[in-house]
Amino acid sequence: MKYKIAEYKMIVNEHIIDSVGEWEDYMEDHQDYIRTSEVVEVELEKLPYGEAEKHEIDSIDKQIQKVRAETEVKIGRLETRRQELLAIGSDQVA
């Protein structure tokens, strides 16, 4: 598949970010994009069948692990707070 790409400087929240991306007409006059190279046409070859999907599955698995870890931390905090409240209640009953 052929693409027209160019190098840009993007201005995002007062930060300048260098990037390479697909060239689009609207970017030429866009205030947040400054083209810093000539537009070139490149042909990109697709990965063999199944390879991209394997990378996507790996990425999803990492995201699941991250969400699980974050959730376990939150659950731990809630359980700790619950136990603290139960302890306070048992002190008042005694």
N, C-alpha and C positions, 0 to 999 in steps of 0.2 A: 504494500500500500504506500502511495506517495504522499508526502506531507511537505508543506512549506513551513520552515521554521526560521526563527531569528533569536538573537540574544537580546534581552531586555534588562533594564533596571526598572524595578517596580518601587513605587513610593507608597508605603503602607504605614499609617500612623507615625509619620515623620521618620521612618526607617527606610533605608534603601536596600533592596534585595536584588541580587543578580540572579537571573534565571534564563533558561532556554525554553521556548515554547512554540506552539504552533502559531504561525502568523495569521492574523485576521485583519481585515480592512479597518474595522472600528478601532483597533489599537493604535493606528497611526496618529489619530487625533485625540486619543484618550489621555487625560491629564495625569493618570497614575502609571502609565507605561511609557518608557523612553527606549526606543529601539537603538541598540548600540552596535549592530552588525548589519551586514547585507542580508536580505532574505535569501535562503538557499532551499533547494528542493532535495529532499532525501527520500530514499525508499527503505522502509522498515520491513523486515521479514517477521512473520508470525513465529512464535515459539512452537515447537512440535506439540501435537495434540496431547493434552493431559498435563503438560509442564506448567502452564499458567494456572491451571486449576489446582495443581499441587501447591504452588506458592500461595494461592488464595486460601486454601484450606489451612496451611500452616499459619497464615496471618490471622485467620479466624480463631484457630486454636489458641494463639497467643492472647488475643483479645478476650477470649472466654476465661483464660487463666487469670488475667489482670482483673477482670470484673469479679471473679470469684474471690480473689485475694482481698480486693477492696470491700466486698460485701462481708467477708468474714471479719474484717477489722471493725466494720460498723456494727455487726451483730455482737461482737465482743464488747464494744462500748455500751450498747444497749443492755446486754446481760449484766454487765458490771453495775450500771446505774440502777437496774431493777433490783439487784441484790443489796445495793446501798439503801434503797428505799424500803425494802423488806426489813433490813437490819434496824433502820430508824423506827419503823412501826413496832418491831418486837421489843425495842428498848422502852417504848412508851407503855406497852402492855405490862411489862414486868414491874 
